[in-house]
Amino acid sequence: MIPKKDYVYIQFYGVHRFRGRAQMVMYSEYRKYDVHDGLVEDMGGRFFGFQDVQALDHLCARVPGAGHKVYFVDDRITMEERLRKALGAR
């Protein structure tokens, strides 16, 4: 298995009971994306579903850009790593 980052848009959170224990879940939409020079463009949805909130690694934001494009803005460390990789590939 190869680790891969996925982007998920969270529609809403909920709590359900399973075997007597409360579990927090989120209804979310996995997103298609493409990386351009270190920027991550949102290319639309892939599929919807429920999953445990513990699947989240970190949170990011969706930001509108030029030409009606939408980009994901990650935490500083992730964005710096992606930019270094893009600059090193040239």
Secondary structure, DSSP 8 states (H G I E B T S, - for coil): ------EEEEEEEEEEEETTEEEEEEEEEEEEEEEETTEEEEEEEEEEEEEEGGG-----EEEE-GGG-EEEE--HHHHHHHHHHHHHT-
